[in-house]
Amino acid sequence: MLWVDKYRPKTLDQITVHQDVAQNLKKLVTEQDCPHLLFFGPSGSGKKTLVMALIRQMFGASAEKVKVENKTWKVDAGTRNVEIELTTISSTNHVELTPSDAGFQDRYIVQEIIKDMAKNRPIDSKGKRGHKVLVLNDVDKLSREAQHSLRRTMEKYSSYCRLILCCNSSSRVTEAIRSRCLNVRINGPTDDQIVKVLEFIGKKEGLQLPSGFASRIAEKSNRSLRRAILSFETCRVQQYPFVSNQAIPPMDWEEYISEIASDIMKEQSPKRLYQVRGKLYELLVNCIPPEIILKVIILSQFLLIFSVLMCDLYYLVSQRLLYELLKKLDAELKHEVCHWAAYYEHRMRLGQKSIFHIEAFVAKFMSIYKSFLISTFG
Amino acid sequence: MDMDIPFPDELELLEEDFHLYEDYMEPEPPEIDDEEEILEKEPSDSPIPQSNSPRLSSIASNSVTESSSVNGLKRLRSDDADAPMELVSDDAEPSGGKKSRTENSMVETEEAWLRYSPPREKNSTVEEETSLVGEEKTVFRYVTEIDGDFMPITAPDSDERVYAKLGRFGDKEESKKLDLKERHEGIMPENINVLMERAEKEALAKTLEASSDIQLDPSPPQGPVMQERLWVDKYAPSSFTELLSDEQTNREVLLWLKQWDSCVFGSEIRTTSEEVLSSLRRHTAIAQHHRLSGSSFTRKNKFQGRRTGNFQDSTFLDQQNSIANGSQDTLSKKTRLPSPPEQKILLLCGPPGLGKTTLAHVAAKHCGYHVVEINASDDRTSSTIESKILDAIQMNSVLGDARPNCLVIDEIDGALGDGKGAVDVIIKMVSADKKAEKENGSKDQLGKRSSQKGRRGASLSRPVICICNDLYAPALRSLRLMAKVHVFVQPTVNRIVSRLKYICNQEGMRANSAALSALAQYTECDIRSCLNTLQFLYKKKETLSAVEIGSQVVGQKDMSKSVFDVWKEIFYTRKMKLQSRSGGKFRNVCDKMEHLYSLLSYRGDYDLILDGIHENILQLNYHDPVMQKTVKCLEMLGISDLMGQYAMQTHHMNLNVYRPSCIITVHRLVAQVQRPNIEWPKSNQRCRALLLEKTDNLRSWLCKVPPIISRHINSKTLVEDLVSPLLHIISPRTLRPMAMHLLSEKEKDNLTQLVSVMVSYAISYKQIKSDPRLNNTRHEATLDGSVLALDPPIDGFVCFKGYESCHNVLPLPMKQLLIHEVENQKIFQGSYGKLEHISEAKKVNHEGSMDKPLRGGLMKTDPAALSAKNKVDDRKSYSAQHRPSHPTSASNGNSAPSVSTKSSGAQKKSALGSSSFFDRFRKSGGKGSQNTDSIDKKEITLERDLRPFLFKFNEGFTNAIKRPVRVREFLL
């Protein structure tokens, strides 16, 4: 097993990163009064781990015994029958599913399947703890209709069914649902927390961690614990006696995006845009979500803007004044780029063909940057 | 005399003969006074008549024989022949007198007659309707009187033939002929078409034979009724030569119809053989030439006069051919089976107004069919249509004409739901037919003939012509495969204009050809709309002028263009005449926008159009220094996309009307004068397909991963966070590909860890066919053309085009080792799960606890010692020692000493008297706990565990001990 899985805390007590949250949850559960829960936070921050630990806390070790079912549901949708394939992970007391897997048909899952599951009350041998937990992943990807149909279900069966919703961004969960849940924000672990976890793992594995190495990994991990641990293990595999300046292998797709970014910086023309488009397609094909592409492009562009400007700067070392000007312009540029990035990302979410909008952003950036260069350097 | 059937070769010759005439006539001015012509000809033609007289006589005799013979075609023909004869009612004495005359001449020229018979015969068939009739009319008067030379003359407009005696009767003849002409003038207007058709038939020599059923007056009466009729109907072509459509298509259609002859009219009738068809092909090409010159009547006249001369040329060849054909004919008669053409359905398609329906009707009539039309106005559900089609195909009307039916299904693509019924029925019939043929082919032909006849009822035995506008309509998909498809192309503007001009002249409407050609262009050569427009204008007493066409009543065709045209329109702009009119430029722009807007909204498929724009826009050469145009264009695309998405989501489809404006903006920004090189937008499609595939891959991989892990990841995080590190982790650089037992402790540890990772993420390697492209990038050795690749192809997720990932690729032996280990581990885990169950059931506590260290130890030694061969070797040597001495199941006493070398526990067991050889070793685990003297036992088990007993099933010696063994037992 990977270290990520191996050192994943199993119970609420073991949790180190979000200890306060864990303790609160524990209290909540032990008082037997658990509302619907909505966990939200960036990926790799430990939502799922918390949820699992919580379920374990509720039902004991039996919750660990799960089976995977891949089942086709036939839903009667008025005029026609809809067939939906859905994978569920279930134990006796809880069911995990990702309704957004069904795409635009997620409404039927919520309306029929979840209702169906929620209706069936598990019969406990003792008879008193007869409630059941539904864990829904990626609620923010649910369509609006599905979310609307979810709220009635949440109320109607609340006496014996608890919903635990997980998502990355609460902004895309409707007000109605948010108000029916206890919202738990799980923020990404800070670098210090990540370092602590890494050191803990290092100790368990009996590894020598040079000072600063863990913090470098943490820094690179973008506040994602999963990524930090994975790159830690990668480093371990690649070269064991760690060196403090050891290279931390980057994510391939990030590398690729930074290649794209430097392409953009090198030349701004429709031709170059065409090449960039090809690369963007490559990324999209490989299941990289377009939002992330946009985000990473912006980030790497900022880095590059700096470096490019620095080069120019050395070139124009004598002109101190211009340097100040540049710095100022640079900030303005940043601002503008951010603005447009947000603009196009918004469009991308509203629209259908993400490539149009990413490309529009790239073109916009090229345009801004080029006119900036022209106006600055003539 | 058996002269009825012309031999193909002869026909061919005749054809050539005919062509010569035609060629000859070509340069002639349209209006030639035939009298003059005759006079001119007289000297040059004088030798010819000599040879002609016998011919004439033979024709006469032919007519006699034919009238007596009563087979189907003949009947038809004689019917036909009757009609003209009625027209010529003034002819005093019918064939009787002629006969007598011909007999005379026959006697006189017996030898010559015999010699000429083949061509004559052809002549008789070819010219039967025309020349013969003509003969009858005029010859009565003159030919009987002619004892010497004479010359056939055809009147310029009546197309009747007179025979002029040469020399001394010249004056008389002239005057009489003039009389004749005058007389016929009265009948003329009604007969014109009959005669024309006849002439036409002559032109299409072999076609004539079958097509004896020319209608008497297909042309509209030109009397007072004329004002009420639509010009479109009034001037609809009634004969083959008048067709405006593309000659190539006309010919092909006719050819196809002729191929039915053998099947429809039966074999007893002269059928057109291949040679004839080919000659037809040539002929029509030539005939087409003359069609538009509009002077066919006079030409025919010339043609008749000229004919005699050419016959002489051809006779020699004919003679030769006749000999060969005599033998061939009998052969061909036998071999020729009445079979329809290969493709039994003709599908005509093309834009409206080009004359598809007209062609179908005219061609069918021409070939002697009775046209049964089914069009969109009829009920076209499959049940009604089936009976209708069957009626049309299998029956002939009892009353009226006995011509076979030809089914024309018009507008077959029109109504999708209803039209499909017809398509299905036809397809069913055709396929049934094919099946029947196949069966027939396999069975004995003679024996099955009767049964096949029965089946034939349901099959297609009459020509079916389907007409559609859109060849690629979904309803026609299956039909398209089995039908002969002809696509109509627009006729040239010239042809349309000349026809229009002719009509205008006829109607007394003034129109100059410039205006007419503008009209034709404007309507895209839709003759129907041209005519309608003209008539409309005529009624309004307006004249057509070229400039005003756009603003005049002519409606533009509402035709959607292909999407490529749309893209072209978007990316292409005409060079504007620079400020020739300053106000005009603005108008131009407006017009262009209007045009583009209507184009886009007719087309409608905005998503596709957008994709196309997106795909091609960056390839254009527009001037764009700071990329502002590009930004704007992409912005527009984005807006259009947003609108589309919004309209889709909220079902406000009416919002789509705003989408073309975005595209027009793009056009204004980037349109260039150069022709754009437009490509079909593939990349978006490709991207979508690949994405789906990869997502599926991901999902199935996730399903394989045990839930304890997979619940924490979804496909998004898998790609984002997991894949790259995982690839690094499972391909460590430090691992050396060497034998297990040579590895150090630490390396073994690493290996164990690696294997467990691979197992927990359900990753393995598998053999795939080597991809030559991949091979040179990877440095691994390939064995017999196959490589080991990761089983869920997760490395695909980091393989971007033009990107070299820094992942280490394990060498081949390492991979093989890993496969083996992973398999082992999986089996082990499976059995471990079971074992746990068992041990739990037995409540053997210490067994469970002991199991772990034991397995831990094994896991470590696993790579080294577990590699099966070592164990096998061990066991082999062991059994090799003992087997020979104990061929049967080993006795306890004998085996005891050898066992003692292994372990004391086993020794004890053996003393207990286990039944099987292996039991002595195996039982220890299970029974150890049952033993009462536990202290002693514990020691023993401990001792045993220190030296785990490894054995392997030993093939080749199975006869010694047989016992069911589980894999897990080998591993333990």
Chai-1 contact restraints between the chains, C-beta under 6 A:
chainA,res_idxA,chainB,res_idxB,connection_type,confidence,min_distance_angstrom,max_distance_angstrom,comment,restraint_id
A,M1,B,S756,contact,1.0,0.0,6.0,A-B,restraint_1
A,M1,B,S760,contact,1.0,0.0,6.0,A-B,restraint_2
A,L2,B,V757,contact,1.0,0.0,6.0,A-B,restraint_3
A,D5,B,I709,contact,1.0,0.0,6.0,A-B,restraint_4
A,S43,B,T717,contact,1.0,0.0,6.0,A-B,restraint_5
A,K48,B,H712,contact,1.0,0.0,6.0,A-B,restraint_6
A,V66,B,P707,contact,1.0,0.0,6.0,A-B,restraint_7
A,V68,B,P707,contact,1.0,0.0,6.0,A-B,restraint_8
A,I89,B,P707,contact,1.0,0.0,6.0,A-B,restraint_9
A,I89,B,R711,contact,1.0,0.0,6.0,A-B,restraint_10
A,E96,B,R711,contact,1.0,0.0,6.0,A-B,restraint_11
A,R226,B,D721,contact,1.0,0.0,6.0,A-B,restraint_12
A,R227,B,D721,contact,1.0,0.0,6.0,A-B,restraint_13
A,L230,B,P725,contact,1.0,0.0,6.0,A-B,restraint_14
A,S231,B,P725,contact,1.0,0.0,6.0,A-B,restraint_15
A,E233,B,I729,contact,1.0,0.0,6.0,A-B,restraint_16
A,T234,B,P725,contact,1.0,0.0,6.0,A-B,restraint_17
A,T234,B,H728,contact,1.0,0.0,6.0,A-B,restraint_18
A,T234,B,I729,contact,1.0,0.0,6.0,A-B,restraint_19
A,V237,B,I729,contact,1.0,0.0,6.0,A-B,restraint_20
A,V237,B,P732,contact,1.0,0.0,6.0,A-B,restraint_21
A,P249,B,H728,contact,1.0,0.0,6.0,A-B,restraint_22
A,M251,B,S724,contact,1.0,0.0,6.0,A-B,restraint_23
A,D252,B,S724,contact,1.0,0.0,6.0,A-B,restraint_24
A,D252,B,V798,contact,1.0,0.0,6.0,A-B,restraint_25
A,D252,B,S805,contact,1.0,0.0,6.0,A-B,restraint_26
A,Y256,B,F800,contact,1.0,0.0,6.0,A-B,restraint_27
A,Y256,B,Y803,contact,1.0,0.0,6.0,A-B,restraint_28
A,Q268,B,M627,contact,1.0,0.0,6.0,A-B,restraint_29
A,P270,B,L618,contact,1.0,0.0,6.0,A-B,restraint_30
A,P270,B,T630,contact,1.0,0.0,6.0,A-B,restraint_31
A,L273,B,L618,contact,1.0,0.0,6.0,A-B,restraint_32
A,Y274,B,L618,contact,1.0,0.0,6.0,A-B,restraint_33
A,Y281,B,S683,contact,1.0,0.0,6.0,A-B,restraint_34
A,Y281,B,C687,contact,1.0,0.0,6.0,A-B,restraint_35
A,E282,B,F800,contact,1.0,0.0,6.0,A-B,restraint_36
A,E282,B,K801,contact,1.0,0.0,6.0,A-B,restraint_37
A,L284,B,C687,contact,1.0,0.0,6.0,A-B,restraint_38
A,V285,B,C687,contact,1.0,0.0,6.0,A-B,restraint_39
A,V285,B,L690,contact,1.0,0.0,6.0,A-B,restraint_40
A,V285,B,L691,contact,1.0,0.0,6.0,A-B,restraint_41
A,N286,B,F797,contact,1.0,0.0,6.0,A-B,restraint_42
A,C287,B,K694,contact,1.0,0.0,6.0,A-B,restraint_43
A,C287,B,V719,contact,1.0,0.0,6.0,A-B,restraint_44
A,R347,B,G638,contact,1.0,0.0,6.0,A-B,restraint_45
A,L350,B,L642,contact,1.0,0.0,6.0,A-B,restraint_46
A,G351,B,D641,contact,1.0,0.0,6.0,A-B,restraint_47
A,G351,B,L642,contact,1.0,0.0,6.0,A-B,restraint_48
A,G351,B,Q645,contact,1.0,0.0,6.0,A-B,restraint_49
A,Q352,B,D641,contact,1.0,0.0,6.0,A-B,restraint_50
A,Q352,B,Q645,contact,1.0,0.0,6.0,A-B,restraint_51
A,K353,B,D641,contact,1.0,0.0,6.0,A-B,restraint_52
A,F356,B,L637,contact,1.0,0.0,6.0,A-B,restraint_53
A,F356,B,G638,contact,1.0,0.0,6.0,A-B,restraint_54
A,F356,B,D641,contact,1.0,0.0,6.0,A-B,restraint_55
A,H357,B,G638,contact,1.0,0.0,6.0,A-B,restraint_56
A,E359,B,L634,contact,1.0,0.0,6.0,A-B,restraint_57
A,A360,B,L634,contact,1.0,0.0,6.0,A-B,restraint_58
A,A360,B,E635,contact,1.0,0.0,6.0,A-B,restraint_59
A,A360,B,G638,contact,1.0,0.0,6.0,A-B,restraint_60
A,A363,B,M627,contact,1.0,0.0,6.0,A-B,restraint_61
A,A363,B,T630,contact,1.0,0.0,6.0,A-B,restraint_62
A,A363,B,V631,contact,1.0,0.0,6.0,A-B,restraint_63
A,A363,B,L634,contact,1.0,0.0,6.0,A-B,restraint_64
A,K364,B,V631,contact,1.0,0.0,6.0,A-B,restraint_65
A,M366,B,M627,contact,1.0,0.0,6.0,A-B,restraint_66
A,S367,B,V626,contact,1.0,0.0,6.0,A-B,restraint_67
A,S367,B,M627,contact,1.0,0.0,6.0,A-B,restraint_68
A,S367,B,Q628,contact,1.0,0.0,6.0,A-B,restraint_69
A,S367,B,V631,contact,1.0,0.0,6.0,A-B,restraint_70
A,K370,B,V626,contact,1.0,0.0,6.0,A-B,restraint_71
A,S371,B,V626,contact,1.0,0.0,6.0,A-B,restraint_72
